[in-house]
């Protein structure tokens, strides 16, 4: 007599329908994340957090001056108290970092949400926050809000905000791709020149090819259930 089939819990059913594709350090990418990446879709927190982790672990393995702040952490920073923020930044060792990259969205609440990504980059050598926005500076208000929140805890009250001239997105969903491409461009530039001013704009072909390159990267890092 065949053994009765074990009934899966709702959590097990969800995991079975959305299997893990990659476990990279502390970041897990699932099938739904890969489908988002294949597009045309707005990138979620997890994909951006993964690529920030990749840049930190591999592209910046010889440069400890750069801190990457993932989307969920950036969002949390907007709404916590100064005491909590000071503790969080201390845990991140942010005070010793010459460059800090924040993945920023336009969500004005502490809940999940938002509809546009941009990149806010702190450079201590220039005493400047640089804002890179692929949609006509739509997130400049969110950037100003975050700067106002973190500047005391980061000891940069007199730092200025500089909105950068950026390649503009050609659709409604590639803002996150622009953030990833710009973050990598900044890393490559800073690794050579040790400052951020003069980093330059992205090229359209870089943005156009990024999703395919990310899928190949995930496979290279040991990703499963990924078709390239």
C-alpha positions in Angstrom: 0.0 0.0 0.0 1.5 3.4 -1.0 2.4 5.8 1.8 0.1 8.8 2.1 1.5 12.0 0.6 2.7 14.4 3.2 0.6 17.6 3.3 2.8 20.6 2.9 2.5 23.6 5.1 1.6 26.9 3.4 5.2 28.1 3.9 6.5 24.9 2.3 4.1 25.3 -0.6 5.3 28.9 -1.2 8.9 27.7 -1.1 8.2 24.9 -3.6 6.4 27.3 -6.0 9.2 29.9 -5.6 12.4 27.9 -5.2 15.7 29.4 -4.2 17.9 30.2 -7.3 20.9 31.7 -5.6 22.2 32.1 -2.0 25.0 34.7 -2.2 26.4 35.5 1.3 23.4 36.9 3.2 21.2 37.5 0.1 18.7 34.9 -1.3 17.3 35.2 -4.8 14.2 33.2 -5.6 12.5 32.3 -8.9 10.2 35.4 -8.6 13.3 37.6 -8.4 14.7 36.1 -11.5 11.4 36.6 -13.4 11.5 40.3 -12.4 15.0 40.6 -13.6 14.0 39.1 -17.0 11.7 42.1 -17.4 10.1 44.2 -18.3 9.6 44.9 -14.6 10.6 47.4 -11.9 13.5 45.9 -9.8 12.7 44.9 -6.3 14.7 45.4 -3.1 16.2 41.9 -3.2 17.8 42.3 -6.7 19.4 45.6 -5.8 20.6 44.3 -2.4 22.1 41.3 -4.2 24.1 43.5 -6.6 25.2 45.8 -3.9 26.5 42.7 -2.0 28.2 41.5 -5.2 30.0 44.9 -5.7 31.0 44.9 -2.0 32.3 41.3 -1.9 34.0 41.1 -5.3 34.6 44.5 -6.9 35.5 46.2 -3.6 37.3 43.3 -1.9 40.5 45.5 -1.8 38.7 48.7 -1.0 37.1 49.1 2.5 36.4 52.8 2.0 33.0 52.1 0.3 29.8 51.3 2.1 26.7 50.0 0.2 23.4 50.6 1.9 20.7 48.3 0.7 17.1 49.5 -0.1 15.5 48.2 3.0 18.1 49.7 5.3 17.9 53.1 3.4 14.2 53.1 3.9 14.5 52.3 7.6 16.9 55.2 8.0 14.3 57.7 6.9 12.0 57.0 9.8 13.9 55.8 12.9 15.0 58.1 15.7 18.4 59.8 15.7 19.5 57.5 18.6 18.5 54.4 16.6 20.1 55.8 13.5 23.4 56.5 15.3 23.5 52.9 16.5 22.7 51.6 13.0 25.4 53.6 11.3 27.9 52.6 14.0 27.1 49.0 13.4 27.7 49.6 9.7 31.0 51.3 10.5 29.7 54.2 8.4 31.8 56.9 10.2 35.0 55.4 8.8 33.8 55.1 5.2 34.9 57.7 2.6 32.1 56.8 0.2 28.5 55.6 1.0 26.0 54.5 -1.7 22.3 54.6 -0.8 19.7 52.8 -2.9 16.8 55.3 -2.6 13.2 55.1 -3.5 10.3 57.6 -3.3 8.2 55.8 -0.7 7.1 58.3 1.9 6.0 55.7 4.4 7.7 53.0 6.5 5.7 50.4 4.7 6.7 48.5 1.6 6.1 50.5 -1.6 7.5 53.2 -3.9 7.6 53.6 -7.6 11.0 55.0 -8.5 14.7 54.2 -7.7 17.6 56.6 -7.6 21.1 56.6 -6.2 22.4 58.9 -3.5 26.2 58.8 -3.0 28.1 60.5 -0.2 31.7 61.4 -1.0 33.7 62.7 2.0 36.7 63.9 -0.1 34.4 66.4 -1.9 32.1 67.0 1.2 29.2 66.3 -1.1 26.1 64.2 -1.5 25.7 63.3 -5.2 22.2 62.4 -6.5 21.9 60.3 -9.6 18.3 60.2 -10.9 17.3 58.7 -14.3 13.9 60.4 -14.3 14.2 64.2 -14.3 15.2 64.4 -10.6 11.9 62.9 -9.5 13.6 61.7 -6.3 15.3 64.9 -5.3 12.8 65.4 -2.4 13.5 61.9 -1.1 17.2 62.5 -1.4 16.9 65.8 0.6 14.8 64.0 3.2 17.4 61.3 3.7 20.3 63.7 3.8 18.5 65.8 6.5 18.0 62.6 8.5 21.5 61.2 8.3 23.8 64.2 8.1 24.2 64.7 11.9 24.9 61.1 12.6 27.4 60.9 9.7 29.1 64.2 10.9 28.5 65.9 7.6 26.1 68.7 8.4 27.8 71.2 6.1 28.0 68.8 3.1 26.1 70.0 0.0 23.7 68.2 -2.3 24.6 68.1 -6.0 22.1 66.7 -8.5 24.0 65.1 -11.3 23.3 65.2 -15.0 22.3 61.6 -15.8 21.4 59.4 -18.7 17.6 59.3 -18.6 15.6 56.1 -18.7 13.7 55.3 -21.9 10.8 53.4 -20.3 8.9 53.3 -17.0 10.6 50.4 -15.3 14.4 50.6 -15.7 15.2 53.0 -12.9 16.6 50.2 -10.8 18.9 49.1 -13.6 20.2 52.7 -13.9 21.0 52.6 -10.1 22.9 49.3 -10.5 24.9 50.5 -13.5 25.7 53.9 -11.9 26.8 52.3 -8.6 29.2 50.0 -10.5 30.5 53.0 -12.6 31.1 54.9 -9.3 32.9 51.9 -7.8 35.2 51.6 -10.8 35.9 55.3 -10.8 36.5 55.6 -7.1 38.8 52.6 -7.1 41.1 54.4 -9.5 40.8 58.1 -8.6 39.8 58.1 -4.9 37.1 60.7 -5.4 33.7 60.9 -7.1 33.5 64.2 -9.0 34.0 63.6 -12.7 32.5 60.1 -12.8 30.5 60.9 -15.9 27.3 59.6 -17.3 26.2 56.1 -18.3 26.0 54.9 -21.9 22.7 53.6 -23.2 24.2 50.3 -24.3 25.3 49.7 -20.7 21.8 50.0 -19.4 20.3 48.0 -22.3 22.5 45.0 -21.7 22.5 45.0 -17.9 19.6 42.6 -17.3 21.2 39.9 -19.5 24.6 40.4 -17.8 23.0 40.1 -14.4 21.3 36.8 -15.3 24.7 35.5 -16.6 26.3 36.7 -13.4 23.8 34.8 -11.2 24.5 31.6 -13.2 28.3 32.1 -12.8 27.8 32.5 -9.1 26.1 29.1 -8.9 22.5 30.1 -9.6 19.9 27.4 -10.3 16.6 27.4 -12.2 17.9 30.4 -14.3 17.6 30.4 -18.1 19.9 32.9 -19.9 
